[in-house]
Amino acid sequence: MITKTLLRTVSLGLLLALGLLGLVSPALAHEDLLSSTPAEGSALDEPPSMVTLEFSAAPSPSFVATTVTAADGTRVDAGAPLVTGPVVTIPVRTDIPAGTYAIGYRVTSNDGHPITGQVTYSVATSGVVTASSTPAPVSTPSAPAPAPAAAEEGGSPVWPWLIGIVAVIVAVSAVVVRRLGR
């Protein structure tokens, strides 16, 4: 009788432990890009003066790197990104030709994992000024846009830890059941 009671207790303990792991896993999830303005693949009539990226949580302001580039790689961002909570705002030049543009980003989430990606949009009407207007500022060479990534980079995955925890719980349970069964 004691063995059946013990087996039930250990089984219940395992189920509770696995249930707790299920509750903890959302906290282990990494932050993601929720939206952007302009949205991915959107077609604009005129060049925007700024673009925004909204993440699921506020990225670390010290570790935000962004670029806005034309199809030929020319940078059109007009200054440093501004981080306000989960929103990153990037000023953009408006004296640009019609074409396709890419917002490259690499931010570090609060859990230390980098989030890298790219959002593209197109502009239908040129914002280039005419010769009678003031000349456009000359852009200086700078680092290339961050390469888009299909998955997060760096850090260690969480799943080996979860498997290890489950394995330890199962092993301890087996030892307890075996010792009490003698």
Secondary structure, DSSP 4 states (H G I P E B T S, - for coil): -HHHHHHHHHHHHHHHHHHHHHHHHHHHPPP-EEEEESPTTEEESS--SEEEEEESSPPPGGGEEEEEEETTS-B-B-S--EEETTEEEEEB-S---SEEEEEEEEEE-TTS-EEEEEEEEEESS--PPPTTSPPPPPPPP-PPPPPP-SS--SS--SHHHHHHHHHHHHHHHHHHHHHHT-
